[in-house]
């Protein structure tokens, strides 16, 4: 279970960094998968309009927290 949570966190970090890169320039690698947050979530959430870069970087930090938590919590 920890590996699945860690994988989810890594995916969130990759999506956040990829979205930030795509917002500033063009993302040539795995854009169809890594920019799902940009294409599906940001246009549907009104308060994120205009704050796309902040939202992507927040997603990357959240993914880092998930990875760190998955590493820190010991199974019982």
Sine and cosine of phi, psi and omega as CSV:
sin_phi,cos_phi,sin_psi,cos_psi,sin_omega,cos_omega
0.00,0.00,-0.61,0.79,0.02,-1.00
-0.89,0.45,-0.59,0.81,0.00,-1.00
-0.91,0.41,-0.62,0.78,0.03,-1.00
-0.92,0.40,-0.66,0.75,0.02,-1.00
-0.92,0.39,-0.65,0.76,0.05,-1.00
-0.89,0.45,-0.66,0.75,0.03,-1.00
-0.89,0.45,-0.65,0.76,0.06,-1.00
-0.88,0.48,-0.69,0.73,0.03,-1.00
-0.89,0.46,-0.68,0.73,0.03,-1.00
-0.89,0.45,-0.65,0.76,0.03,-1.00
-0.90,0.44,-0.64,0.77,0.04,-1.00
-0.90,0.43,-0.65,0.76,0.05,-1.00
-0.88,0.47,-0.72,0.69,0.00,-1.00
-0.89,0.46,-0.65,0.76,0.03,-1.00
-0.91,0.42,-0.66,0.75,0.00,-1.00
-0.91,0.42,-0.71,0.70,0.00,-1.00
-0.92,0.38,-0.66,0.75,0.02,-1.00
-0.90,0.44,-0.66,0.75,0.03,-1.00
-0.91,0.41,-0.61,0.79,0.05,-1.00
-0.91,0.41,-0.68,0.73,0.04,-1.00
-0.89,0.45,-0.68,0.73,0.00,-1.00
-0.91,0.41,-0.56,0.83,0.02,-1.00
-0.94,0.35,-0.57,0.82,-0.02,-1.00
-1.00,0.05,-0.54,0.84,-0.03,-1.00
-0.63,-0.78,-0.70,-0.71,0.02,-1.00
-0.82,-0.57,0.71,-0.71,-0.01,-1.00
-0.99,-0.13,0.96,-0.29,-0.05,-1.00
-1.00,0.06,-0.30,0.96,-0.12,-0.99
-0.95,-0.30,0.82,-0.57,0.11,-0.99
0.80,0.60,0.56,0.83,-0.03,-1.00
-0.88,0.48,-0.53,0.85,-0.02,-1.00
-0.92,0.40,-0.53,0.85,-0.02,-1.00
-1.00,-0.09,-0.72,0.69,-0.13,-0.99
-0.97,0.23,-0.24,0.97,0.01,-1.00
-0.96,-0.27,0.38,0.92,0.06,-1.00
-0.87,0.49,-0.62,0.78,0.02,-1.00
-0.88,0.48,-0.68,0.74,0.02,-1.00
-0.92,0.40,-0.62,0.79,-0.09,-1.00
-1.00,0.06,-0.48,0.88,-0.10,-1.00
-0.96,-0.27,-0.64,0.77,-0.12,-0.99
-1.00,-0.02,-0.78,0.62,-0.12,-0.99
-0.87,0.49,-0.69,0.73,0.02,-1.00
-0.92,0.39,-0.38,0.92,-0.06,-1.00
-1.00,-0.04,-0.22,0.98,0.00,-1.00
-0.95,-0.30,0.93,-0.37,-0.15,-0.99
-0.90,0.44,-0.63,0.77,-0.08,-1.00
-0.96,0.29,-0.13,0.99,0.08,-1.00
-1.00,0.02,-0.15,0.99,-0.01,-1.00
-0.90,0.45,0.82,-0.57,-0.04,-1.00
1.00,-0.03,-0.19,0.98,-0.02,-1.00
-0.86,-0.51,0.61,0.79,-0.08,-1.00
-0.90,0.44,-0.67,0.74,-0.01,-1.00
-0.91,0.43,-0.70,0.71,0.04,-1.00
-0.88,0.48,-0.66,0.76,0.01,-1.00
-0.90,0.43,-0.66,0.76,0.01,-1.00
-0.93,0.37,-0.65,0.76,0.03,-1.00
-0.94,0.35,-0.56,0.83,0.08,-1.00
-0.91,0.42,-0.63,0.78,0.06,-1.00
-0.89,0.46,-0.65,0.76,0.02,-1.00
-0.91,0.42,-0.66,0.75,0.02,-1.00
-0.92,0.40,-0.67,0.75,0.05,-1.00
-0.87,0.50,-0.66,0.75,0.07,-1.00
-0.89,0.45,-0.63,0.78,0.07,-1.00
-0.90,0.44,-0.61,0.79,0.05,-1.00
-0.91,0.41,-0.65,0.76,0.03,-1.00
-0.89,0.45,-0.68,0.73,0.03,-1.00
-0.90,0.44,-0.72,0.70,-0.01,-1.00
-0.90,0.43,-0.63,0.77,0.01,-1.00
-0.93,0.38,-0.63,0.78,0.03,-1.00
-0.90,0.43,-0.54,0.84,0.03,-1.00
-0.98,0.20,-0.55,0.84,-0.12,-0.99
-0.99,0.17,-0.62,0.78,-0.04,-1.00
-0.97,0.23,0.77,-0.64,0.02,-1.00
-1.00,-0.08,0.61,-0.79,0.04,-1.00
-0.93,0.37,0.56,-0.83,-0.02,-1.00
-1.00,-0.01,0.00,0.00,0.00,0.00
